[in-house]
Each structure stands twice: as C-alpha cells, then as structure tokens.
Amino acid sequence: MTRLTVPTTSDPTIETLTFDAALAELQRAVAELEAGGQPLEEAIGLYERGVALQARCETLLGDAELRVQQLVARAGGALETRDVRPEDATEDPPGE
C-alpha cells in the first residue's frame, strides 16, 4: 500500500481536488489508519487530512446537488443548468 504524505500544515491543494480524487485519497487514508502501525503523530496527521478531505467531498456534493436542483426544462425539452452559488462564494474567504 502506498503511504500518504502527511502535510505539516494545512494543505491548500485539497481545495483543488476533484470529488473522485478527494474520495480516493480519503479512502486510502482510512485504509491506512485501519491497518495501524504508524506512529501517533502520523496517525493524527492522517486523521486531520481525512477530515479535510471529507469536508471537500461534502462541499463538492453540495455543489452538485444544487446544480441538479436547478435543471430546468426549456422549450423543446432541452435541459440547462443555472449556477445558484452566490457570487461571493467563488472568492477565497478572508485570511486565506
């Protein structure tokens, strides 16, 4: 099994992961934690990263749910999506 790299600080790359990539990394982290054998600090780091990955997955699922809810049947049966996120949702939160 390939061991995950545990960042020492908050990893901004999590925010760029696709849902599938974040989920796959989360599954690897869970498997590694379940297998055990790592030092306590490494296990805590894996757990912290797992929490961040889980939050990323939830965010992406929420975005997908909003898009699906906004499917609108147009004349002729064509479908379109409307972005329902507030304009400021695409900006970085203060302090990041």
C-alpha positions, 0 to 999 in steps of 0.5 A: 500500500502506498503511504500518504504524505502527511502535510505539516500544515494545512494543505491548500491543494485539497481545495483543488481536488476533484470529488473522485480524487478527494474520495480516493485519497480519503479512502486510502487514508482510512485504509491506512489508519485501519491497518495501524502501525504508524506512529501517533503523530502520523496517525493524527496527521492522517486523521486531520487530512481525512477530515479535510478531505471529507469536508471537500467531498461534502462541499463538492456534493453540495455543489452538485446537488444544487446544480441538479436542483436547478435543471430546468426544462426549456422549450423543446425539452432541452435541459440547462443548468443555472449556477445558484452559488452566490457570487461571493462564494467563488472568492477565497474567504478572508485570511486565506 
